[in-house]
């Protein structure tokens, strides 16, 4: 992913993602996306029923049906690209005392901003 290319998108934030199998999914922040690959929900290392709720059909992401069944989660790779103004707003005004992106900043960004998955 090139930062210059990301600037051309309408996204305010972009998260790098990968498909993941059930046995490892709870080790990652997981996301649900809409048909435009906009993130609509993010959960940091969910367990139990919350983990099950994060399963998605990832076959539209150019995986075979067989791979989509083996890897039914979209996991964050921990690579985030933010527009500077959006990041400053999140850190200064929304979460001035926060120190964890996965459990605090990213879920808020998904709620309030156009966050894309790549």
C-alpha positions as a printed NumPy array, in Angstrom:
array([[  0.   ,   0.   ,   0.   ],
       [  1.485,   3.321,  -1.029],
       [  0.685,   6.355,   1.084],
       [  0.478,   8.512,  -2.055],
       [ -2.192,   6.208,  -3.47 ],
       [ -4.114,   6.337,  -0.187],
       [ -4.258,  10.135,  -0.426],
       [ -6.374,   9.765,  -3.564],
       [ -9.023,   7.786,  -1.682],
       [-11.874,   9.377,   0.209],
       [-10.896,   7.442,   3.324],
       [ -9.898,   9.43 ,   6.37 ],
       [ -8.142,   6.392,   7.828],
       [ -6.92 ,   3.137,   6.28 ],
       [ -6.114,  -0.131,   8.05 ],
       [ -4.041,  -2.903,   6.487],
       [ -5.799,  -6.251,   6.864],
       [ -5.413,  -9.953,   6.215],
       [ -7.697, -12.959,   6.244],
       [ -7.348, -15.158,   9.326],
       [ -8.371, -18.636,  10.439],
       [-10.517, -19.23 ,  13.558],
       [ -7.689, -20.694,  15.676],
       [ -5.727, -17.413,  15.526],
       [ -8.475, -14.827,  15.082],
       [ -8.746, -13.884,  18.765],
       [ -5.085, -12.78 ,  18.686],
       [ -5.96 ,  -9.802,  16.455],
       [ -8.207,  -6.818,  16.121],
       [-11.002,  -7.973,  13.81 ],
       [-13.179,  -5.97 ,  11.461],
       [-16.394,  -6.181,   9.53 ],
       [-16.657,  -4.284,   6.269],
       [-19.366,  -3.204,   3.869],
       [-19.336,  -3.86 ,   0.106],
       [-17.075,  -0.821,  -0.476],
       [-14.496,  -2.185,   2.011],
       [-15.39 ,   0.53 ,   4.513],
       [-14.947,  -0.766,   8.054],
       [-18.27 ,  -0.786,   9.886],
       [-17.191,  -2.56 ,  13.091],
       [-13.866,  -3.186,  14.835],
       [-13.262,  -5.371,  17.904],
       [ -9.872,  -5.763,  19.587],
       [ -9.021,  -9.423,  20.314],
       [-12.605, -10.628,  20.831],
       [-13.304, -13.897,  22.627],
       [-16.295, -16.251,  22.886],
       [-19.568, -14.971,  21.408],
       [-17.931, -11.676,  20.392],
       [-15.388, -13.616,  18.33 ],
       [-18.075, -15.674,  16.61 ],
       [-19.976, -12.461,  15.813],
       [-16.952, -11.114,  13.893],
       [-17.017, -13.919,  11.28 ],
       [-17.632, -12.602,   7.773],
       [-17.933, -13.935,   4.243],
       [-14.619, -12.874,   2.768],
       [-15.159, -14.454,  -0.659],
       [-15.906, -10.99 ,  -2.156],
       [-12.305, -10.084,  -1.249],
       [-11.023, -12.153,  -4.147],
       [-10.54 , -15.395,  -2.23 ],
       [-11.81 , -18.733,  -3.425],
       [-14.91 , -20.114,  -1.699],
       [-12.749, -22.787,  -0.108],
       [-10.29 , -20.219,   1.315],
       [-13.157, -18.015,   2.479],
       [-14.472, -20.923,   4.559],
       [-11.031, -21.601,   6.078],
       [-10.314, -17.933,   6.84 ],
       [-13.636, -16.345,   7.909],
       [-12.147, -13.334,   9.725],
       [-10.613, -10.042,   8.607],
       [ -7.729,  -9.239,  10.948],
       [ -5.874,  -5.976,  11.427],
       [ -2.177,  -6.11 ,  10.571],
       [ -1.463,  -3.199,  12.929],
       [ -0.655,  -0.818,  10.064],
       [ -2.737,   2.362,  10.173],
       [ -2.678,   5.322,   7.769],
       [ -4.477,   8.424,   9.047],
       [ -5.046,  11.828,   7.563],
       [ -3.139,  14.145,   9.898],
       [ -6.158,  16.279,  10.796],
       [ -8.254,  13.215,  11.661],
       [ -5.535,  11.665,  13.821],
       [ -4.957,  14.913,  15.709],
       [ -8.69 ,  15.291,  16.322],
       [ -8.913,  11.746,  17.667],
       [ -5.867,  12.077,  19.921],
       [ -6.36 ,  15.638,  21.177],
       [-10.114,  15.906,  21.515],
       [-11.774,  12.49 ,  21.54 ],
       [ -9.162,  10.455,  23.417],
       [ -6.585,  12.724,  25.076],
       [ -5.725,  10.131,  27.75 ],
       [ -5.869,   7.017,  25.55 ],
       [ -2.787,   5.001,  24.79 ],
       [ -4.045,   1.978,  22.849],
       [ -5.042,   2.161,  19.2  ],
       [ -6.663,  -1.271,  18.987],
       [ -9.041,  -0.991,  21.92 ],
       [ -9.644,   2.78 ,  22.049],
       [ -8.691,   4.841,  18.991],
       [ -9.627,   2.521,  16.09 ],
       [-13.149,   1.636,  17.341],
       [-13.868,   5.354,  17.765],
       [-12.471,   6.151,  14.322],
       [-14.678,   3.453,  12.762],
       [-17.741,   4.985,  14.433],
       [-17.001,   8.603,  13.492],
       [-14.955,   8.483,  10.272],
       [-14.656,   6.835,   6.86 ],
       [-12.17 ,   4.045,   7.621],
       [-11.167,   1.75 ,   4.746],
       [ -9.611,  -1.7  ,   4.805],
       [ -6.745,  -2.505,   2.428]])
